[in-house]
Amino acid sequence: MGVDSENIKFQKLPASKVLSIYHKGSYDEIGEAYAFIMKYAEENGYKVAGLSRESYIDGIWNKENVEDWLTEVQLPIE
């Protein structure tokens, strides 16, 4: 767990089944990961079972180069 900030809040969530994808790079381009995972879910018959979430693995706090930032996008499914 990290330390909450004005923009980022940390939570423990109950276990759930998810589709996930890693996005490497700027948050400005994270929409591409969301588009991919939503299309994948639709094309493969998965039913979305909640709001998506992001797990920030590497970012401005530990990587100087934006190209090294790593975020996991998770989409809960049934």
N, CA, C and O atoms as a GROMACS GRO file, in nm:
protein
  312
    1MET      N    1   0.085  -0.118   0.000
    1MET     CA    2   0.000   0.000   0.000
    1MET      C    3   0.089   0.123   0.000
    1MET      O    4   0.193   0.129   0.065
    2GLY      N    5   0.044   0.221  -0.075
    2GLY     CA    6   0.115   0.348  -0.079
    2GLY      C    7   0.049   0.450   0.013
    2GLY      O    8  -0.038   0.416   0.093
    3VAL      N    9   0.092   0.571  -0.001
    3VAL     CA   10   0.037   0.681   0.077
    3VAL      C   11  -0.062   0.757  -0.010
    3VAL      O   12  -0.030   0.797  -0.122
    4ASP      N   13  -0.184   0.778   0.041
    4ASP     CA   14  -0.285   0.852  -0.034
    4ASP      C   15  -0.238   0.993  -0.065
    4ASP      O   16  -0.162   1.053   0.011
    5SER      N   17  -0.283   1.044  -0.178
    5SER     CA   18  -0.259   1.184  -0.214
    5SER      C   19  -0.393   1.245  -0.251
    5SER      O   20  -0.496   1.179  -0.242
    6GLU      N   21  -0.391   1.369  -0.292
    6GLU     CA   22  -0.515   1.434  -0.334
    6GLU      C   23  -0.576   1.364  -0.454
    6GLU      O   24  -0.699   1.358  -0.466
    7ASN      N   25  -0.493   1.309  -0.544
    7ASN     CA   26  -0.541   1.248  -0.668
    7ASN      C   27  -0.546   1.096  -0.665
    7ASN      O   28  -0.618   1.036  -0.745
    8ILE      N   29  -0.473   1.033  -0.577
    8ILE     CA   30  -0.466   0.887  -0.575
    8ILE      C   31  -0.501   0.837  -0.436
    8ILE      O   32  -0.445   0.883  -0.336
    9LYS      N   33  -0.593   0.741  -0.431
    9LYS     CA   34  -0.636   0.680  -0.305
    9LYS      C   35  -0.607   0.530  -0.313
    9LYS      O   36  -0.631   0.467  -0.416
   10PHE      N   37  -0.557   0.473  -0.206
   10PHE     CA   38  -0.528   0.331  -0.200
   10PHE      C   39  -0.638   0.259  -0.124
   10PHE      O   40  -0.689   0.310  -0.023
   11GLN      N   41  -0.676   0.140  -0.173
   11GLN     CA   42  -0.781   0.062  -0.110
   11GLN      C   43  -0.747  -0.085  -0.119
   11GLN      O   44  -0.679  -0.128  -0.212
   12LYS      N   45  -0.793  -0.163  -0.024
   12LYS     CA   46  -0.792  -0.308  -0.036
   12LYS      C   47  -0.928  -0.347  -0.090
   12LYS      O   48  -1.031  -0.308  -0.036
   13LEU      N   49  -0.928  -0.425  -0.196
   13LEU     CA   50  -1.052  -0.468  -0.259
   13LEU      C   51  -1.069  -0.618  -0.241
   13LEU      O   52  -0.970  -0.690  -0.230
   14PRO      N   53  -1.193  -0.666  -0.238
   14PRO     CA   54  -1.213  -0.810  -0.229
   14PRO      C   55  -1.162  -0.879  -0.355
   14PRO      O   56  -1.159  -0.818  -0.462
   15ALA      N   57  -1.123  -1.004  -0.342
   15ALA     CA   58  -1.076  -1.080  -0.458
   15ALA      C   59  -1.187  -1.087  -0.562
   15ALA      O   60  -1.304  -1.100  -0.529
   16SER      N   61  -1.147  -1.078  -0.688
   16SER     CA   62  -1.243  -1.091  -0.797
   16SER      C   63  -1.171  -1.139  -0.922
   16SER      O   64  -1.048  -1.130  -0.931
   17LYS      N   65  -1.247  -1.189  -1.016
   17LYS     CA   66  -1.193  -1.234  -1.143
   17LYS      C   67  -1.185  -1.113  -1.235
   17LYS      O   68  -1.282  -1.039  -1.250
   18VAL      N   69  -1.069  -1.092  -1.297
   18VAL     CA   70  -1.052  -0.976  -1.384
   18VAL      C   71  -0.978  -1.015  -1.512
   18VAL      O   72  -0.906  -1.114  -1.517
   19LEU      N   73  -0.999  -0.934  -1.614
   19LEU     CA   74  -0.909  -0.930  -1.728
   19LEU      C   75  -0.813  -0.817  -1.696
   19LEU      O   76  -0.854  -0.715  -1.642
   20SER      N   77  -0.686  -0.834  -1.729
   20SER     CA   78  -0.593  -0.726  -1.701
   20SER      C   79  -0.498  -0.707  -1.818
   20SER      O   80  -0.472  -0.799  -1.895
   21ILE      N   81  -0.447  -0.586  -1.828
   21ILE     CA   82  -0.352  -0.552  -1.932
   21ILE      C   83  -0.255  -0.451  -1.872
   21ILE      O   84  -0.294  -0.366  -1.792
   22TYR      N   85  -0.130  -0.460  -1.912
   22TYR     CA   86  -0.030  -0.364  -1.868
   22TYR      C   87  -0.017  -0.253  -1.970
   22TYR      O   88  -0.012  -0.277  -2.091
   23HIS      N   89  -0.012  -0.131  -1.921
   23HIS     CA   90   0.012  -0.013  -2.004
   23HIS      C   91   0.146   0.044  -1.964
   23HIS      O   92   0.168   0.076  -1.847
   24LYS      N   93   0.236   0.057  -2.060
   24LYS     CA   94   0.368   0.114  -2.033
   24LYS      C   95   0.376   0.250  -2.099
   24LYS      O   96   0.353   0.263  -2.219
   25GLY      N   97   0.408   0.352  -2.020
   25GLY     CA   98   0.424   0.486  -2.074
   25GLY      C   99   0.331   0.586  -2.008
   25GLY      O  100   0.278   0.562  -1.899
   26SER      N  101   0.312   0.697  -2.076
   26SER     CA  102   0.235   0.811  -2.025
   26SER      C  103   0.089   0.776  -1.998
   26SER      O  104   0.028   0.696  -2.070
   27TYR      N  105   0.035   0.838  -1.895
   27TYR     CA  106  -0.107   0.820  -1.866
   27TYR      C  107  -0.194   0.882  -1.976
   27TYR      O  108  -0.311   0.846  -1.990
   28ASP      N  109  -0.139   0.974  -2.052
   28ASP     CA  110  -0.214   1.036  -2.162
   28ASP      C  111  -0.258   0.935  -2.266
   28ASP      O  112  -0.354   0.959  -2.339
   29GLU      N  113  -0.189   0.821  -2.273
   29GLU     CA  114  -0.219   0.720  -2.374
   29GLU      C  115  -0.284   0.594  -2.316
   29GLU      O  116  -0.296   0.493  -2.386
   30ILE      N  117  -0.325   0.599  -2.190
   30ILE     CA  118  -0.381   0.480  -2.125
   30ILE      C  119  -0.516   0.439  -2.184
   30ILE      O  120  -0.560   0.325  -2.169
   31GLY      N  121  -0.581   0.532  -2.251
   31GLY     CA  122  -0.710   0.502  -2.316
   31GLY      C  123  -0.698   0.388  -2.416
   31GLY      O  124  -0.794   0.314  -2.438
   32GLU      N  125  -0.581   0.373  -2.477
   32GLU     CA  126  -0.559   0.263  -2.572
   32GLU      C  127  -0.569   0.128  -2.502
   32GLU      O  128  -0.624   0.034  -2.558
   33ALA      N  129  -0.518   0.119  -2.380
   33ALA     CA  130  -0.528  -0.006  -2.303
   33ALA      C  131  -0.673  -0.036  -2.269
   33ALA      O  132  -0.717  -0.151  -2.277
   34TYR      N  133  -0.748   0.068  -2.230
   34TYR     CA  134  -0.890   0.048  -2.200
   34TYR      C  135  -0.967   0.003  -2.324
   34TYR      O  136  -1.050  -0.087  -2.316
   35ALA      N  137  -0.940   0.065  -2.438
   35ALA     CA  138  -1.008   0.027  -2.562
   35ALA      C  139  -0.977  -0.118  -2.596
   35ALA      O  140  -1.067  -0.193  -2.635
   36PHE      N  141  -0.852  -0.158  -2.581
   36PHE     CA  142  -0.812  -0.295  -2.612
   36PHE      C  143  -0.883  -0.396  -2.522
   36PHE      O  144  -0.938  -0.495  -2.570
   37ILE      N  145  -0.881  -0.370  -2.390
   37ILE     CA  146  -0.937  -0.468  -2.296
   37ILE      C  147  -1.089  -0.476  -2.310
   37ILE      O  148  -1.146  -0.584  -2.295
   38MET      N  149  -1.155  -0.364  -2.338
   38MET     CA  150  -1.301  -0.367  -2.358
   38MET      C  151  -1.336  -0.444  -2.485
   38MET      O  152  -1.431  -0.522  -2.486
   39LYS      N  153  -1.260  -0.422  -2.592
   39LYS     CA  154  -1.285  -0.494  -2.717
   39LYS      C  155  -1.259  -0.643  -2.697
   39LYS      O  156  -1.335  -0.727  -2.746
   40TYR      N  157  -1.153  -0.676  -2.625
   40TYR     CA  158  -1.122  -0.816  -2.598
   40TYR      C  159  -1.235  -0.883  -2.521
   40TYR      O  160  -1.277  -0.994  -2.554
   41ALA      N  161  -1.284  -0.816  -2.418
   41ALA     CA  162  -1.395  -0.871  -2.338
   41ALA      C  163  -1.517  -0.896  -2.425
   41ALA      O  164  -1.580  -1.002  -2.417
   42GLU      N  165  -1.552  -0.798  -2.508
   42GLU     CA  166  -1.670  -0.812  -2.594
   42GLU      C  167  -1.653  -0.925  -2.695
   42GLU      O  168  -1.744  -1.005  -2.713
   43GLU      N  169  -1.539  -0.931  -2.760
   43GLU     CA  170  -1.516  -1.032  -2.864
   43GLU      C  171  -1.505  -1.173  -2.808
   43GLU      O  172  -1.522  -1.270  -2.882
   44ASN      N  173  -1.476  -1.186  -2.679
   44ASN     CA  174  -1.457  -1.318  -2.620
   44ASN      C  175  -1.566  -1.358  -2.522
   44ASN      O  176  -1.551  -1.453  -2.445
   45GLY      N  177  -1.677  -1.284  -2.523
   45GLY     CA  178  -1.795  -1.321  -2.446
   45GLY      C  179  -1.788  -1.299  -2.297
   45GLY      O  180  -1.863  -1.361  -2.222
   46TYR      N  181  -1.698  -1.212  -2.251
   46TYR     CA  182  -1.691  -1.182  -2.108
   46TYR      C  183  -1.794  -1.076  -2.071
   46TYR      O  184  -1.819  -0.982  -2.147
   47LYS      N  185  -1.855  -1.092  -1.954
   47LYS     CA  186  -1.951  -0.994  -1.904
   47LYS      C  187  -1.881  -0.908  -1.798
   47LYS      O  188  -1.828  -0.960  -1.700
   48VAL      N  189  -1.880  -0.777  -1.819
   48VAL     CA  190  -1.819  -0.685  -1.725
   48VAL      C  191  -1.900  -0.687  -1.595
   48VAL      O  192  -2.022  -0.680  -1.598
   49ALA      N  193  -1.830  -0.696  -1.482
   49ALA     CA  194  -1.896  -0.712  -1.353
   49ALA      C  195  -1.855  -0.603  -1.253
   49ALA      O  196  -1.844  -0.630  -1.134
   50GLY      N  197  -1.834  -0.484  -1.301
   50GLY     CA  198  -1.797  -0.376  -1.210
   50GLY      C  199  -1.711  -0.273  -1.280
   50GLY      O  200  -1.684  -0.284  -1.400
   51LEU      N  201  -1.670  -0.174  -1.204
   51LEU     CA  202  -1.589  -0.066  -1.259
   51LEU      C  203  -1.444  -0.110  -1.276
   51LEU      O  204  -1.392  -0.187  -1.195
   52SER      N  205  -1.381  -0.061  -1.380
   52SER     CA  206  -1.240  -0.090  -1.401
   52SER      C  207  -1.157  -0.021  -1.293
   52SER      O  208  -1.204   0.070  -1.224
   53ARG      N  209  -1.032  -0.066  -1.281
   53ARG     CA  210  -0.944  -0.004  -1.182
   53ARG      C  211  -0.801  -0.007  -1.236
   53ARG      O  212  -0.769  -0.080  -1.329
   54GLU      N  213  -0.717   0.074  -1.176
   54GLU     CA  214  -0.578   0.084  -1.218
   54GLU      C  215  -0.487   0.058  -1.099
   54GLU      O  216  -0.512   0.104  -0.988
   55SER      N  217  -0.381  -0.017  -1.124
   55SER     CA  218  -0.277  -0.041  -1.025
   55SER      C  219  -0.149   0.022  -1.078
   55SER      O  220  -0.094  -0.022  -1.179
   56TYR      N  221  -0.102   0.127  -1.010
   56TYR     CA  222   0.016   0.200  -1.053
   56TYR      C  223   0.141   0.130  -1.000
   56TYR      O  224   0.170   0.135  -0.881
   57ILE      N  225   0.213   0.066  -1.089
   57ILE     CA  226   0.329  -0.014  -1.049
   57ILE      C  227   0.455   0.073  -1.047
   57ILE      O  228   0.528   0.075  -0.948
   58ASP      N  229   0.480   0.143  -1.155
   58ASP     CA  230   0.592   0.236  -1.165
   58ASP      C  231   0.540   0.368  -1.219
   58ASP      O  232   0.451   0.370  -1.304
   59GLY      N  233   0.594   0.478  -1.169
   59GLY     CA  234   0.549   0.609  -1.214
   59GLY      C  235   0.648   0.718  -1.176
   59GLY      O  236   0.766   0.690  -1.151
   60ILE      N  237   0.601   0.839  -1.173
   60ILE     CA  238   0.686   0.955  -1.148
   60ILE      C  239   0.761   0.945  -1.015
   60ILE      O  240   0.869   1.003  -1.000
   61TRP      N  241   0.706   0.871  -0.918
   61TRP     CA  242   0.767   0.859  -0.787
   61TRP      C  243   0.894   0.772  -0.787
   61TRP      O  244   0.976   0.782  -0.696
   62ASN      N  245   0.910   0.684  -0.890
   62ASN     CA  246   1.029   0.598  -0.890
   62ASN      C  247   1.097   0.582  -1.026
   62ASN      O  248   1.198   0.513  -1.036
   63LYS      N  249   1.042   0.643  -1.129
   63LYS     CA  250   1.102   0.634  -1.263
   63LYS      C  251   1.112   0.774  -1.323
   63LYS      O  252   1.013   0.847  -1.331
   64GLU      N  253   1.231   0.812  -1.364
   64GLU     CA  254   1.252   0.944  -1.423
   64GLU      C  255   1.194   0.954  -1.563
   64GLU      O  256   1.141   1.059  -1.601
   65ASN      N  257   1.203   0.847  -1.641
   65ASN     CA  258   1.158   0.847  -1.780
   65ASN      C  259   1.013   0.800  -1.789
   65ASN      O  260   0.980   0.691  -1.741
   66VAL      N  261   0.928   0.881  -1.848
   66VAL     CA  262   0.785   0.847  -1.861
   66VAL      C  263   0.765   0.716  -1.937
   66VAL      O  264   0.665   0.648  -1.917
   67GLU      N  265   0.857   0.682  -2.024
   67GLU     CA  266   0.846   0.557  -2.100
   67GLU      C  267   0.859   0.434  -2.010
   67GLU      O  268   0.824   0.324  -2.051
   68ASP      N  269   0.909   0.452  -1.888
   68ASP     CA  270   0.924   0.342  -1.794
   68ASP      C  271   0.807   0.329  -1.696
   68ASP      O  272   0.806   0.237  -1.614
   69TRP      N  273   0.710   0.418  -1.703
   69TRP     CA  274   0.594   0.408  -1.614
   69TRP      C  275   0.513   0.284  -1.652
   69TRP      O  276   0.498   0.253  -1.770
   70LEU      N  277   0.462   0.213  -1.552
   70LEU     CA  278   0.387   0.090  -1.576
   70LEU      C  279   0.260   0.090  -1.492
   70LEU      O  280   0.263   0.111  -1.371
   71THR      N  281   0.148   0.068  -1.559
   71THR     CA  282   0.017   0.065  -1.494
   71THR      C  283  -0.056  -0.061  -1.536
   71THR      O  284  -0.056  -0.097  -1.654
   72GLU      N  285  -0.118  -0.130  -1.442
   72GLU     CA  286  -0.202  -0.245  -1.474
   72GLU      C  287  -0.347  -0.198  -1.472
   72GLU      O  288  -0.395  -0.144  -1.372
   73VAL      N  289  -0.416  -0.219  -1.583
   73VAL     CA  290  -0.559  -0.188  -1.593
   73VAL      C  291  -0.633  -0.320  -1.571
   73VAL      O  292  -0.605  -0.420  -1.637
   74GLN      N  293  -0.728  -0.320  -1.477
   74GLN     CA  294  -0.805  -0.440  -1.445
   74GLN      C  295  -0.953  -0.417  -1.472
   74GLN      O  296  -1.010  -0.314  -1.435
   75LEU      N  297  -1.016  -0.514  -1.538
   75LEU     CA  298  -1.158  -0.506  -1.570
   75LEU      C  299  -1.227  -0.626  -1.505
   75LEU      O  300  -1.210  -0.739  -1.553
   76PRO      N  301  -1.305  -0.606  -1.397
   76PRO     CA  302  -1.375  -0.717  -1.332
   76PRO      C  303  -1.475  -0.784  -1.429
   76PRO      O  304  -1.549  -0.716  -1.501
   77ILE      N  305  -1.476  -0.916  -1.428
   77ILE     CA  306  -1.566  -0.992  -1.516
   77ILE      C  307  -1.634  -1.102  -1.437
   77ILE      O  308  -1.594  -1.138  -1.327
   78GLU      N  309  -1.740  -1.155  -1.498
   78GLU     CA  310  -1.808  -1.272  -1.441
   78GLU      C  311  -1.763  -1.395  -1.516
   78GLU      O  312  -1.807  -1.506  -1.485
   0.00000   0.00000   0.00000
